[in-house]
Amino acid sequence: MRGKLKLRRFLDGSKDRSFLLLCHHNADPDSLGSAIAFSRYLTSRGIKNRIGVSQSISSYAKRLLQFAEVEINPDVREDVVVIFDTSSIEQLEPIEIPHGKFVIVIDHHAEKKKPIRANITIIDSSRTSTAEIVWELFKYFGFYDEMSAKALLAGIVTDTANFRFANSMTFKATGEILERFDIQMGEIYSLVSPVSDENIDSAKRMAVLKACQRMELKKAGRYIIAVSKVSTYESLACKTFLQLGADVAIVGSEKKGVRISARARENLVKKGLHLGRIMEMVGPIIDGSGGGHAGAAGANGKSNLDDALKFLIKEVEKFLRGI
């Protein structure tokens, strides 16, 4: 893993530096769990740090808040900024990183054409989660902590969709953690169960029903693409569309800027569809950025939702017709 020696040497000389650990907007368990684990490592070394999140925390990650204090949209006062699970500056808005800060990026997505300018970059796209990368760093540093391990397992479980998108390295990292600590996986699954609220649940149901009401279906050979617009809960609408029978789901929103989410069935991912790479091309269209996994991806920007949806549909149709 490139960069880990440079990172260790930097941390060895950082006793008097302060760190801000940043997670992308609507932080998921992979991003937040990685930040929490890394925070505990820094604290064990006597290094001052705090955790910040852009905009919000996903319902699946909120139970992780029992492990650490987290600030929403913090001001960047620290000497060092460590960014987890994204290499896109747009994913951190409205947080702004002042010039002159020492920046570290730890991520498992494929490197983008215009990545965040970082002093140290640790990116491994062969990993199915950022949590796995942090675990590898901890082994290298010789740091083993049970609470950190639980936070990392939460990231691994959710980013692999309960191991559906796992590879051999995923199971190796999970096995190593479970061999070292007496952790029951049932505890981890409980840890990442969404925090429910009656008002939120009602809003989710309404959003999904509206998405279904506005849904348009596109045929590409024998495959079905479901497309819709909502004001919120785009990813939930995508998951629902797949459950209803769509092969690919694309849902966009224009509330407070442009947000797009896309999902695809596993059989299409195995055939070579990679929504994350397509979403990267969407970024410039919406004056923002995009990316993600092969079967689940998203983009955030400022405008041109309709043009972006047309582009996405065209690219997915081109792939599906080529199968």
N, C-alpha and C positions, 0 to 999 in steps of 0.2 A: 504494500500500500504506500504510494508515494506521499511524502509530506509528513509522515509520522515522526521521523527523526528530527526534522526541523521543528515540529510542534513540541516535541519533548524538550528540546534544547531551549525553546522560547519559554515554555512554562517553568523550566528550572530557574530562569532568570526573572520571573514575574512576581516574586514575593510582594513587591511594593506596588504592583499594578492592580487596577480594579477592572472587573469584567462584566459586560452585559451580554447575557445569552438570549438570543432572539429567535422566536418562532414565527412562521408565516401566518397569514390571516386565517381565521377559523382553524386554529392549530389542532392537529389530529394527535392521537397518542404517539405516533412515531416521532413527530417533531417535538412535542412537549415532553414525552418520556425521555428522549435523548438529552434534552436540555436539563431536565431534573437530575438525571444520572450524572451528567457532566458537572452540574452545580455541586453535587455532593462530593465529587472528586476534588474540585477546586477548594471546597471548604475543608476537606481533609488535609489539604496542604497549607491551610491558613491563608488562602487567597480570597480577597473580598469579591463577592459577585452577587448578581441578582438576575432574575428571569423576566423577560418581557415578551408579550405577544401582540401581534398586529390585529387590531379590530375585535377579535372574538376567539373563543375556545369552543371546539366542537362538543356536542353532547357526549360523544364517545370518550372524550379526554377529560371530562370534568371531574371524574372520580380520582384522577391523578393529583388533583389539587390538595388532597390530604397529605401529600408528600412534600409540598413546597409552596411558598408564597409566590404568586405570579402577578405582574402588573400589565394592564392593558395599555397599549400605545405609550410606552414610557419615553421620557426625554433621554437622549443619549448623553450622559455625563461621564461615563467610564472611559478608561484609556483604551480598552480592548473590546471589540464586538465580535462575538462568535455566533454565526448564523447556521441554523440547523434545518436540513430537509428542503432547502431551496437555494438556487443560485440566481434567482430573479429578483431584482431590487423592487419591482412592482408588487411582488408578493408580500412586501413589508410595509407598504403604504398604509397609513400616513406617517409612519416612523421615518425620519430622515437621519442618515448617518453623516455627521459633519466631516469635512475634509480633515485629514491628519490623524484619524483614528486607525489603530491597527486592526485589520479585519481578517477573520478566519472563517472559512466556509467548510462545513462538513455535510456532505450530501450524497445521495445514491442515484440521483437522476443523471441522465446523459448530459455532458457539458454542453452549454448553449453557445451560440455564435457570439452573443454579447453578454457574457457572464458578469456577475458582480466582481469588481476589482478587489482582489483580496491579497493580503501579504502571504497567507498560507492557505492552500486549497487542498482539501482531502476529499476527493470524489471517486467513488467506485460504483459504476453503473451495473456491475455484475451482481451487486447486492440487492436484495429485495426490500431492504429497509435501511434507513439511516441508523437505526438502533444496532444493527449488526456491525456497522463500521465503528460505532462508539464502543461496542463490546471488544472488538479487535484492538482498539486503542487501549482499553483498560487492561487487557492481557499484556500488552506491550509495556504499559506503565507499572504493571504489578498491583493494580487496584481492584479489590474484590469487596463488594458491599451488597448485602441482600436487598435492601430497598431499591438501590440503583438497578439491580438485576430484574426486579419486578417491573420497574418502569420501562426497561428495555424490552422485556418480554411482551409488555402491552403494545409497544410499537411494532414488534415483529408480527404478533398475531393479527393486528388490524391491517397493517400494510400488505400482508399476504392474503387478506380475505380469509382468515382462519386456515392458512397454509395452502389454499387452493393455488396460489401463484408462487409457492415456495420452490426453491431449488436445493441442491445438495448442501450448499453453504448455509442456507437458512436452517436446515435441520442440524447441521454440525454446530452452529452457534447456539441453537436452542438446547441441544443435548449437553453442550459444555456448561451452560448455565444451570441446567437441572441436575447435572452431576455434582456441581459445587455447592448448590444451595437446596435445602429441603423446601421446595416450592411446589405446590399443587397447581396444575394448569387450570383447575376449576376456579381457583382464586383469581387468576389472571383474566379469565373470561368474565368473571363478575366485575373485575376492575374496569373493563372496557364496555360494559353494558351501558347504553345511553341513559343519562339522567333525564327522567321524564318530569313533565309539568303539565297539568291539565290544560292550561291556556296554550302552551307550546304544542302539545299533541293535537289540539283542535286546529291550530294554525297549519300544522303539517298536513293534516287530512284535507283541509281546504285547499292548500297549495297543490297537492297531488291531484285532487279532483278537478281543479281548474286546468292543470297541465293536461289531464286526459281530455277535458272538454275542448281544448285548443289544439290537440295533437293532430299532426298531419303524417300520413304514411307514404313512404317512398319505396318502390320496388326496384331491386337491383338483382336481376336473375331470380333465383329462388329465395333471396334474402329480403328482409323487411327492415327499413330504417324508420324509426319513430322520432319526430321532431316537434318541439313545442316551445312555448315561452311562458315563464312565470315571473313573479316578483321576488321569490325566494325559494329555498330548498330545491335547487336545481339537481343536485346529486341524488336526492331522495326520489325525485320524479324519474330520473334516469333508471334507477334501480327498479322502480315500479314498472316501467315500460318493458324492461327485460323480463320481469316476472309475468307480464301479460302476454309475452310471446315475441317481442321485437328481438332482432339480432343485434342491432346497434341503436342506441338511444342518444339523442342530442337535445339538450335543453338550455335555453338562454334566458338571461334577465337583463333588464336595462335600469333597474332600480339602483341609484347611487353608483352609476358607471355601468360597464358591461361585464357580465359574468357568464361563462359558458361551461357546462359540464357535459361529459360524454362517457358512455359505457359500452362495452361490447362483450358478447358471449365468449367463453373460454375457447370454444372450437375455432373461432375466427382468429383469436390471438395465436393459437397454435399454427394456423395457416399463414401467419405473417403480418396480420394487421397490428399496427402500433399507433394507437390514438395519441400518445404523448408526442411523437414526432410530428404528427399532423397539427396538433395544437401549437407546437412551436412556430409553425408557419402562419398560424392565425394571429399570433401576437402583434405583428406589425399592422395587420388590418384593423385591429381595434385600438391601436395606439397603446399597447400594453405588452403583456407577455403570456406565454402558455407553455404547457408541458405536462408531464405526468408519466404514468405507466402505460404499458401496451393496452391493457383492458380498461383503464380508468384514467381520465385526463381532464384538465380544466384550463381555462384561460381567463385573465382579468384585464380590462382595459377601460377606455373612456368613451368610445363611440363605435358606430358602424356595425351594430349587431347583425342586421339583416345580411350585409355583405359577408360577414364571417360565417353565418349559418349556411349561406349558399356555397361558400368555399368548402366548408366541412362536408356538406352533402356530396358535392362534386368529387372530392378526394376519396371519400368512403365508397361512393358508387363505383369509381374507377377501380378501386381495389377489389371490390366484390365481384365485378363483372370479369375481372381477370383470373378469378379462382377457377 
